[in-house]
């Protein structure tokens, strides 16, 4: 399954660069997004380096999911595709 990185998690004063918000085609409700919690997310950099993360929670009611990564993610990850396993 694949998803698309939408944005970093953040607020007015600060962004959290190791939290990513991801949308998945076909997941359009909070109940469907909850079924993905605990799965692994892989992002592949342009240099073919894989960074691994984990889906922790749904984000809002529209089916967006929240994933946490072990390190801060670069800005070039926004808008790219991630693999969900």
MOPAC internal coordinates of N, CA, C and O (Angstrom, degrees):
PM7 1SCF
backbone

  N    0.0000 0     0.00 0     0.00 0    0    0    0
  C    1.4397 1     0.00 0     0.00 0    1    0    0
  C    1.5260 1   107.86 1     0.00 0    2    1    0
  O    1.2310 1   121.07 1   -35.23 1    3    2    1
  N    1.3144 1   115.55 1   144.77 1    3    2    1
  C    1.4544 1   119.88 1  -179.57 1    5    3    2
  C    1.5211 1   110.31 1  -124.40 1    6    5    3
  O    1.2310 1   121.06 1   -29.93 1    7    6    5
  N    1.3118 1   115.58 1   150.07 1    7    6    5
  C    1.4539 1   122.70 1   176.16 1    9    7    6
  C    1.5179 1   109.73 1  -135.22 1   10    9    7
  O    1.2310 1   121.08 1    -9.49 1   11   10    9
  N    1.3118 1   115.54 1   170.51 1   11   10    9
  C    1.4681 1   120.75 1  -179.55 1   13   11   10
  C    1.5209 1   109.67 1  -120.05 1   14   13   11
  O    1.2310 1   121.05 1   -45.90 1   15   14   13
  N    1.3322 1   115.60 1   134.10 1   15   14   13
  C    1.4616 1   121.56 1   179.13 1   17   15   14
  C    1.5276 1   108.26 1   -73.73 1   18   17   15
  O    1.2310 1   120.99 1   -53.12 1   19   18   17
  N    1.3322 1   115.72 1   126.88 1   19   18   17
  C    1.4584 1   121.02 1  -177.57 1   21   19   18
  C    1.5193 1   111.20 1   -98.72 1   22   21   19
  O    1.2310 1   120.64 1   131.56 1   23   22   21
  N    1.3439 1   116.37 1   -48.44 1   23   22   21
  C    1.4598 1   119.46 1  -174.60 1   25   23   22
  C    1.5218 1   109.50 1  -167.15 1   26   25   23
  O    1.2310 1   121.32 1    -7.14 1   27   26   25
  N    1.3296 1   115.09 1   172.86 1   27   26   25
  C    1.4567 1   121.39 1   169.56 1   29   27   26
  C    1.5202 1   108.10 1   -83.77 1   30   29   27
  O    1.2310 1   120.78 1   -23.23 1   31   30   29
  N    1.3280 1   116.11 1   156.77 1   31   30   29
  C    1.4513 1   119.87 1   172.75 1   33   31   30
  C    1.5284 1   107.22 1   -81.80 1   34   33   31
  O    1.2310 1   120.51 1   -41.19 1   35   34   33
  N    1.3172 1   116.64 1   138.81 1   35   34   33
  C    1.4519 1   117.85 1  -178.84 1   37   35   34
  C    1.5088 1   112.66 1  -173.58 1   38   37   35
  O    1.2310 1   121.20 1     4.15 1   39   38   37
  N    1.3137 1   115.31 1  -175.85 1   39   38   37
  C    1.4488 1   122.15 1   176.32 1   41   39   38
  C    1.5230 1   108.36 1  -138.41 1   42   41   39
  O    1.2310 1   120.08 1    17.59 1   43   42   41
  N    1.3052 1   117.45 1  -162.41 1   43   42   41
  C    1.4625 1   121.06 1  -175.36 1   45   43   42
  C    1.5250 1   111.55 1   -63.30 1   46   45   43
  O    1.2310 1   119.89 1   140.29 1   47   46   45
  N    1.3040 1   117.82 1   -39.71 1   47   46   45
  C    1.4577 1   121.34 1  -171.76 1   49   47   46
  C    1.5229 1   114.73 1   -96.31 1   50   49   47
  O    1.2310 1   119.47 1   159.53 1   51   50   49
  N    1.3244 1   118.61 1   -20.47 1   51   50   49
  C    1.4571 1   119.06 1  -170.43 1   53   51   50
  C    1.5311 1   111.12 1  -153.60 1   54   53   51
  O    1.2310 1   120.80 1   -37.25 1   55   54   53
  N    1.3323 1   116.08 1   142.75 1   55   54   53
  C    1.4562 1   121.28 1   171.58 1   57   55   54
  C    1.5130 1   108.37 1  -107.69 1   58   57   55
  O    1.2310 1   120.72 1   -33.22 1   59   58   57
  N    1.3071 1   116.23 1   146.78 1   59   58   57
  C    1.4667 1   121.35 1   177.39 1   61   59   58
  C    1.5231 1   107.01 1  -103.45 1   62   61   59
  O    1.2310 1   120.73 1   -71.36 1   63   62   61
  N    1.3148 1   116.20 1   108.64 1   63   62   61
  C    1.4614 1   121.14 1  -171.79 1   65   63   62
  C    1.5162 1   113.96 1   -79.11 1   66   65   63
  O    1.2310 1   119.56 1   172.11 1   67   66   65
  N    1.3365 1   118.45 1    -7.89 1   67   66   65
  C    1.4580 1   118.34 1   175.51 1   69   67   66
  C    1.5303 1   111.43 1  -102.03 1   70   69   67
  O    1.2310 1   119.43 1  -179.10 1   71   70   69
  N    1.3361 1   118.70 1     0.90 1   71   70   69
  C    1.4536 1   123.24 1   172.85 1   73   71   70
  C    1.5230 1   108.55 1  -106.65 1   74   73   71
  O    1.2310 1   120.09 1   -51.38 1   75   74   73
  N    1.3243 1   117.44 1   128.62 1   75   74   73
  C    1.4550 1   121.53 1   177.13 1   77   75   74
  C    1.5163 1   109.74 1  -120.50 1   78   77   75
  O    1.2310 1   120.61 1   -34.69 1   79   78   77
  N    1.3265 1   116.43 1   145.31 1   79   78   77
  C    1.4528 1   122.76 1   172.40 1   81   79   78
  C    1.5229 1   107.45 1  -100.10 1   82   81   79
  O    1.2310 1   120.64 1   -51.53 1   83   82   81
  N    1.3292 1   116.39 1   128.47 1   83   82   81
  C    1.4600 1   122.59 1  -172.32 1   85   83   82
  C    1.5234 1   109.12 1  -127.48 1   86   85   83
  O    1.2310 1   120.63 1   -43.85 1   87   86   85
  N    1.3351 1   116.40 1   136.15 1   87   86   85
  C    1.4618 1   120.98 1   172.32 1   89   87   86
  C    1.5206 1   108.58 1  -106.36 1   90   89   87
  O    1.2310 1   120.82 1   -36.71 1   91   90   89
  N    1.3251 1   116.04 1   143.29 1   91   90   89
  C    1.4606 1   122.54 1   179.92 1   93   91   90
  C    1.5266 1   107.46 1  -122.55 1   94   93   91
  O    1.2310 1   119.49 1   -50.73 1   95   94   93
  N    1.3396 1   118.58 1   129.27 1   95   94   93
  C    1.4711 1   119.75 1   177.56 1   97   95   94
  C    1.5299 1   110.44 1   -61.44 1   98   97   95
  O    1.2310 1   120.67 1   -44.03 1   99   98   97
  N    1.3075 1   116.32 1   135.97 1   99   98   97
  C    1.4547 1   121.58 1   179.96 1  101   99   98
  C    1.5165 1   114.07 1    91.21 1  102  101   99
  O    1.2310 1   119.76 1   166.69 1  103  102  101
  N    1.3212 1   118.06 1   -13.31 1  103  102  101
  C    1.4662 1   122.19 1   177.05 1  105  103  102
  C    1.5253 1   106.44 1  -101.60 1  106  105  103
  O    1.2310 1   120.78 1   -73.49 1  107  106  105
  N    1.3399 1   116.12 1   106.51 1  107  106  105
  C    1.4596 1   119.25 1  -174.30 1  109  107  106
  C    1.5187 1   113.32 1  -127.78 1  110  109  107
  O    1.2310 1   120.13 1  -166.21 1  111  110  109
  N    1.3363 1   117.36 1    13.79 1  111  110  109
  C    1.4659 1   119.68 1   177.47 1  113  111  110
  C    1.5239 1   109.35 1  -143.81 1  114  113  111
  O    1.2310 1   121.66 1   -17.46 1  115  114  113
  N    1.3060 1   114.42 1   162.54 1  115  114  113
  C    1.4607 1   120.48 1  -179.40 1  117  115  114
  C    1.5277 1   111.30 1   -65.56 1  118  117  115
  O    1.2310 1   120.10 1   146.09 1  119  118  117
  N    1.3275 1   117.42 1   -33.91 1  119  118  117
  C    1.4673 1   121.30 1  -179.81 1  121  119  118
  C    1.5228 1   111.36 1   -66.75 1  122  121  119
  O    1.2310 1   120.24 1   138.57 1  123  122  121
  N    1.3220 1   117.15 1   -41.43 1  123  122  121
  C    1.4746 1   120.50 1   177.78 1  125  123  122
  C    1.5247 1   110.81 1   -68.74 1  126  125  123
  O    1.2310 1   120.23 1   143.07 1  127  126  125
  N    1.3211 1   117.17 1   -36.93 1  127  126  125
  C    1.4627 1   120.84 1   179.73 1  129  127  126
  C    1.5192 1   111.31 1   -67.84 1  130  129  127
  O    1.2310 1   120.00 1   148.74 1  131  130  129
  N    1.3168 1   117.61 1   -31.26 1  131  130  129
  C    1.4669 1   121.33 1   179.07 1  133  131  130
  C    1.5197 1   111.32 1   -64.56 1  134  133  131
  O    1.2310 1   119.99 1   151.96 1  135  134  133
  N    1.3303 1   117.62 1   -28.04 1  135  134  133
  C    1.4704 1   120.41 1   179.83 1  137  135  134
  C    1.5312 1   112.42 1   -69.25 1  138  137  135
  O    1.2310 1   119.88 1   163.22 1  139  138  137
  N    1.3245 1   117.84 1   -16.78 1  139  138  137
  C    1.4722 1   121.31 1  -179.85 1  141  139  138
  C    1.5269 1   113.21 1   -90.16 1  142  141  139
  O    1.2310 1   119.87 1   171.75 1  143  142  141
  N    1.3257 1   117.85 1    -8.25 1  143  142  141
  C    1.4643 1   121.35 1  -176.37 1  145  143  142
  C    1.5278 1   109.82 1   -62.37 1  146  145  143
  O    1.2310 1   120.94 1   -47.74 1  147  146  145
  N    1.3345 1   115.80 1   132.26 1  147  146  145
  C    1.4582 1   122.28 1   179.65 1  149  147  146
  C    1.5169 1   113.89 1    99.49 1  150  149  147
  O    1.2310 1   119.70 1   168.90 1  151  150  149
  N    1.3304 1   118.17 1   -11.10 1  151  150  149
  C    1.4587 1   120.75 1   179.89 1  153  151  150
  C    1.5302 1   110.77 1   -79.20 1  154  153  151
  O    1.2310 1   121.19 1   -19.08 1  155  154  153
  N    1.3158 1   115.32 1   160.92 1  155  154  153
  C    1.4617 1   122.36 1  -177.94 1  157  155  154
  C    1.5234 1   110.24 1   -92.49 1  158  157  155
  O    1.2310 1   121.17 1   -37.06 1  159  158  157
  N    1.3242 1   115.38 1   142.94 1  159  158  157
  C    1.4680 1   122.66 1   178.39 1  161  159  158
  C    1.5207 1   108.20 1  -119.58 1  162  161  159
  O    1.2310 1   120.18 1   -46.09 1  163  162  161
  N    1.3304 1   117.27 1   133.91 1  163  162  161
  C    1.4644 1   121.91 1   177.08 1  165  163  162
  C    1.5205 1   109.60 1  -120.74 1  166  165  163
  O    1.2310 1   120.87 1   -51.40 1  167  166  165
  N    1.3311 1   115.95 1   128.60 1  167  166  165
  C    1.4544 1   121.73 1   173.47 1  169  167  166
  C    1.5146 1   107.93 1  -113.79 1  170  169  167
  O    1.2310 1   120.79 1   -50.01 1  171  170  169
  N    1.3138 1   116.10 1   129.99 1  171  170  169
  C    1.4549 1   121.18 1  -178.69 1  173  171  170
  C    1.5254 1   108.61 1  -104.14 1  174  173  171
  O    1.2310 1   120.78 1   -57.36 1  175  174  173
  N    1.3353 1   116.11 1   122.64 1  175  174  173
  C    1.4611 1   121.12 1  -178.48 1  177  175  174
  C    1.5307 1   109.90 1   -77.86 1  178  177  175
  O    1.2310 1   119.78 1   -13.75 1  179  178  177
  N    1.3279 1   118.02 1   166.25 1  179  178  177
  C    1.4630 1   120.48 1   176.53 1  181  179  178
  C    1.5274 1   112.69 1   -61.20 1  182  181  179
  O    1.2310 1   119.93 1   158.98 1  183  182  181
  N    1.3319 1   117.73 1   -21.02 1  183  182  181
  C    1.4647 1   121.29 1   178.52 1  185  183  182
  C    1.5342 1   111.37 1   -92.30 1  186  185  183
  O    1.2310 1   120.46 1  -162.80 1  187  186  185
  N    1.3617 1   116.72 1    17.20 1  187  186  185
  C    1.4698 1   124.04 1   179.16 1  189  187  186
  C    1.5206 1   113.12 1    61.56 1  190  189  187
  O    1.2310 1   120.35 1  -148.71 1  191  190  189
  N    1.3057 1   116.93 1    31.29 1  191  190  189
  C    1.4615 1   121.63 1   174.66 1  193  191  190
  C    1.5244 1   107.79 1  -100.92 1  194  193  191
  O    1.2310 1   120.25 1   -47.44 1  195  194  193
  N    1.3232 1   117.12 1   132.56 1  195  194  193
  C    1.4526 1   120.90 1  -178.55 1  197  195  194
  C    1.5190 1   110.60 1   -98.98 1  198  197  195
  O    1.2310 1   121.00 1   -47.10 1  199  198  197
  N    1.3245 1   115.69 1   132.90 1  199  198  197
  C    1.4545 1   122.03 1   175.80 1  201  199  198
  C    1.5217 1   106.92 1  -115.68 1  202  201  199
  O    1.2310 1   120.98 1   -50.93 1  203  202  201
  N    1.3200 1   115.73 1   129.07 1  203  202  201
  C    1.4531 1   121.75 1  -173.07 1  205  203  202
  C    1.5152 1   111.12 1  -102.78 1  206  205  203
  O    1.2310 1   121.15 1   -38.25 1  207  206  205
  N    1.3259 1   115.41 1   141.75 1  207  206  205
  C    1.4429 1   121.94 1   176.65 1  209  207  206
  C    1.5181 1   110.59 1  -139.57 1  210  209  207
  O    1.2310 1   120.90 1     2.31 1  211  210  209
  N    1.3237 1   115.89 1  -177.69 1  211  210  209
  C    1.4514 1   121.38 1  -177.54 1  213  211  210
  C    1.5252 1   109.21 1  -139.10 1  214  213  211
  O    1.2310 1   120.39 1   -41.87 1  215  214  213
  N    1.3252 1   116.87 1   138.13 1  215  214  213
  C    1.4576 1   121.58 1   177.54 1  217  215  214
  C    1.5199 1   108.12 1   -76.93 1  218  217  215
  O    1.2310 1   120.92 1   -54.76 1  219  218  217
  N    1.3417 1   115.85 1   125.24 1  219  218  217
  C    1.4580 1   119.74 1  -174.77 1  221  219  218
  C    1.5182 1   113.83 1  -107.66 1  222  221  219
  O    1.2310 1   119.58 1   147.28 1  223  222  221
  N    1.3463 1   118.40 1   -32.72 1  223  222  221
  C    1.4619 1   119.69 1  -174.34 1  225  223  222
  C    1.5194 1   110.09 1  -166.18 1  226  225  223
  O    1.2310 1   120.49 1   -21.15 1  227  226  225
  N    1.3436 1   116.66 1   158.85 1  227  226  225
  C    1.4645 1   118.54 1   168.31 1  229  227  226
  C    1.5269 1   109.75 1   -73.84 1  230  229  227
  O    1.2310 1   120.66 1   -22.44 1  231  230  229
  N    1.3195 1   116.34 1   157.56 1  231  230  229
  C    1.4692 1   120.97 1  -179.12 1  233  231  230
  C    1.5242 1   107.44 1  -124.79 1  234  233  231
  O    1.2310 1   120.65 1   -77.74 1  235  234  233
  N    1.3112 1   116.36 1   102.26 1  235  234  233
  C    1.4553 1   120.72 1  -178.86 1  237  235  234
  C    1.5184 1   111.71 1    83.06 1  238  237  235
  O    1.2310 1   121.08 1    12.33 1  239  238  237
  N    1.3311 1   115.54 1  -167.67 1  239  238  237
  C    1.4621 1   121.14 1  -176.29 1  241  239  238
  C    1.5225 1   113.23 1  -103.29 1  242  241  239
  O    1.2310 1   119.43 1   177.75 1  243  242  241
  N    1.3233 1   118.68 1    -2.25 1  243  242  241
  C    1.4598 1   121.32 1  -174.31 1  245  243  242
  C    1.5070 1   115.63 1   -92.13 1  246  245  243
  O    1.2310 1   119.33 1  -177.47 1  247  246  245
  N    1.3203 1   118.88 1     2.53 1  247  246  245
  C    1.4594 1   120.77 1   177.86 1  249  247  246
  C    1.5121 1   114.78 1    98.73 1  250  249  247
  O    1.2310 1   119.46 1  -177.49 1  251  250  249
  N    1.3247 1   118.64 1     2.51 1  251  250  249
  C    1.4658 1   121.22 1   175.69 1  253  251  250
  C    1.5245 1   108.93 1   -72.41 1  254  253  251
  O    1.2310 1   120.81 1   -36.51 1  255  254  253
  N    1.3356 1   116.05 1   143.49 1  255  254  253
  C    1.4606 1   120.03 1   179.56 1  257  255  254
  C    1.5184 1   110.13 1  -114.49 1  258  257  255
  O    1.2310 1   121.00 1   -21.63 1  259  258  257
  N    1.3187 1   115.69 1   158.37 1  259  258  257
  C    1.4546 1   122.92 1  -179.20 1  261  259  258
  C    1.5277 1   107.78 1  -113.34 1  262  261  259
  O    1.2310 1   120.42 1   -51.34 1  263  262  261
  N    1.3304 1   116.80 1   128.66 1  263  262  261
  C    1.4612 1   121.48 1   178.71 1  265  263  262
  C    1.5189 1   109.18 1  -123.66 1  266  265  263
  O    1.2310 1   120.83 1   -38.90 1  267  266  265
  N    1.3293 1   116.01 1   141.10 1  267  266  265
  C    1.4558 1   121.19 1   177.35 1  269  267  266
  C    1.5189 1   108.04 1  -111.42 1  270  269  267
  O    1.2310 1   121.16 1   -43.51 1  271  270  269
  N    1.3275 1   115.39 1   136.49 1  271  270  269
  C    1.4570 1   122.24 1  -179.57 1  273  271  270
  C    1.5226 1   109.41 1  -112.43 1  274  273  271
  O    1.2310 1   120.72 1   -21.98 1  275  274  273
  N    1.3352 1   116.23 1   158.02 1  275  274  273
  C    1.4578 1   120.06 1  -175.42 1  277  275  274
  C    1.5197 1   112.81 1   -73.20 1  278  277  275
  O    1.2310 1   119.70 1   164.78 1  279  278  277
  N    1.3044 1   118.17 1   -15.22 1  279  278  277
  C    1.4610 1   121.80 1   179.42 1  281  279  278
  C    1.5160 1   108.82 1  -141.64 1  282  281  279
  O    1.2310 1   120.56 1   -13.35 1  283  282  281
  N    1.3192 1   116.53 1   166.65 1  283  282  281
  C    1.4496 1   120.69 1   177.40 1  285  283  282
  C    1.5110 1   111.03 1   -65.99 1  286  285  283
  O    1.2310 1   120.62 1   -40.61 1  287  286  285
  N    1.3129 1   116.42 1   139.39 1  287  286  285
  C    1.4532 1   121.86 1  -177.81 1  289  287  286
  C    1.5290 1   110.07 1   -94.05 1  290  289  287
  O    1.2310 1   120.16 1   -33.46 1  291  290  289
  N    1.3363 1   117.29 1   146.54 1  291  290  289
  C    1.4651 1   119.73 1   178.13 1  293  291  290
  C    1.5241 1   110.85 1   -74.66 1  294  293  291
  O    1.2310 1   120.95 1   -20.83 1  295  294  293
  N    1.3092 1   115.79 1   159.17 1  295  294  293
  C    1.4635 1   120.51 1   179.44 1  297  295  294
  C    1.5081 1   113.47 1   -66.06 1  298  297  295
  O    1.2310 1   120.05 1   158.53 1  299  298  297
  N    1.3286 1   117.51 1   -21.47 1  299  298  297
  C    1.4629 1   120.13 1   179.70 1  301  299  298
  C    1.5308 1   113.06 1   -71.91 1  302  301  299
  O    1.2310 1   119.75 1   174.10 1  303  302  301
  N    1.3234 1   118.08 1    -5.90 1  303  302  301
  C    1.4560 1   120.34 1   177.64 1  305  303  302
  C    1.5248 1   111.75 1   -78.52 1  306  305  303
  O    1.2310 1   119.40 1   162.21 1  307  306  305
  N    1.3233 1   118.76 1   -17.79 1  307  306  305
  C    1.4596 1   121.14 1  -178.72 1  309  307  306
  C    1.5213 1   110.63 1   -65.18 1  310  309  307
  O    1.2310 1   121.04 1   -50.37 1  311  310  309
  N    1.3169 1   115.62 1   129.63 1  311  310  309
  C    1.4539 1   121.38 1   179.59 1  313  311  310
  C    1.5231 1   114.42 1    86.68 1  314  313  311
  O    1.2310 1   119.54 1   177.57 1  315  314  313
  N    1.3097 1   118.48 1    -2.43 1  315  314  313
  C    1.4647 1   121.17 1  -178.45 1  317  315  314
  C    1.5267 1   110.38 1   -91.74 1  318  317  315
  O    1.2310 1   121.34 1    -6.62 1  319  318  317
  N    1.3154 1   115.04 1   173.38 1  319  318  317
  C    1.4646 1   122.21 1  -177.23 1  321  319  318
  C    1.5271 1   109.29 1   -98.29 1  322  321  319
  O    1.2310 1   120.89 1   -40.98 1  323  322  321
  N    1.3390 1   115.90 1   139.02 1  323  322  321
  C    1.4511 1   122.06 1   174.68 1  325  323  322
  C    1.5257 1   109.19 1  -119.81 1  326  325  323
  O    1.2310 1   120.64 1   -26.84 1  327  326  325
  N    1.3170 1   116.38 1   153.16 1  327  326  325
  C    1.4629 1   122.43 1   177.45 1  329  327  326
  C    1.5154 1   109.47 1   -97.97 1  330  329  327
  O    1.2310 1   120.82 1   -49.11 1  331  330  329
  N    1.3107 1   116.03 1   130.89 1  331  330  329
  C    1.4709 1   122.07 1   177.59 1  333  331  330
  C    1.5133 1   107.91 1  -109.62 1  334  333  331
  O    1.2310 1   120.74 1   -54.79 1  335  334  333
  N    1.3260 1   116.19 1   125.21 1  335  334  333
  C    1.4660 1   121.19 1  -176.30 1  337  335  334
  C    1.5009 1   111.27 1  -118.07 1  338  337  335
  O    1.2310 1   120.10 1   180.00 1  339  338  337

